[in-house]
Amino acid sequence: MKDYVIVTESTCDLPVQIVNELDIKVIPMNFELEGRSYTHYYDARELDIHDFYESLKKGEKSTTSLVNTEAFISFFEPIVKEGKDILYIAFSSGLSGTYSASLIAIEELQESYQDTKIIAVDTKGASVGEGLMVYSAAMKKKAGYTLEELSEWIQQNVLNLCHWFTVDDLNHLRRGGRVSALSATLGTALNVKPILHVDDEGHLIPISKVRGRKKSLYELLDHMVETCTNPEDQVIFIGHGDTLEDAKFLAGLIREKLNVKEIYISPIGPVIGTHSGPGTIALFFFGTKR
């Protein structure tokens, strides 16, 4: 059986040790901070993630861009030349044009390398939610899944991968068009924290609002308790926007309520953090529905 490689982008926000241990190939993504260009590698070698969030807290502006077709070809082709197939596990098509760009790149490569399989799967997910799918896929590859079996498994389970999160500062969502300027101003003044999730189409959807930070974390827990399937068998992920203590607090709540197998806590990188901002807490797990 021909060997294959799992590829994703740095929007997966997976811990470095997981990427290295499971031999996941990660396409770096670009962003700009106050007009200066950076490449976000999975190990944050160009800009420390804490320093990135400190810049945002000072009011510095960040913008992001998708991975274009040429970048995909440059990343995929050396793998193909090694005689390996590729399973590309992608950032949500509902949030970025990256997945669409990958399909064009794959079509071009398949014309030249007709004996190679390159399969792209849309996670309709983001940050460590995308990362949880990549991690789960890598574990199944390790267990012996073929490329086709793994691709099918991901597609069957995508809509059971739950993304729940809250943000500390509504103004970053305002800049991304997720909340109105008036809602952001009033919400900040009233200490209102929105609860959001990623829907079946991979879009970011506000669900409710609560007063106060701690209440928002309990709300995330409540959503997990409501829909989580077989928690004792699950490895779950918590992402944070440079707010590790809150992430640990949520992890403690989960351990008290649910006997989960393992919890990984990972910082949310600059590409996602540009839009969610400092203080974001995100919870990812498999459930009965999104």
ZIUR-V351809 format. One record per helix or strand. SS is the DSSP state (H for helix, E for strand). FROM is the first residue (numbers start at 1). TO is the last residue. If there is no record, write none. Layout:
ss = (SS/SS)
from = (FROM/FROM)
to = (TO/TO)
//
This chain:
ss = (E/H/H/E/E/E/H/E/H/E/H/E/H/H/E/H/H/E/E/H/E/H/E/H/E/H/E)
from = (4/10/16/25/29/36/49/62/69/85/98/118/127/147/161/170/181/192/204/213/228/231/235/244/262/270/281)
to = (9/12/21/27/33/40/57/64/81/90/112/122/142/160/166/175/189/198/211/227/228/233/240/257/267/276/287)
//
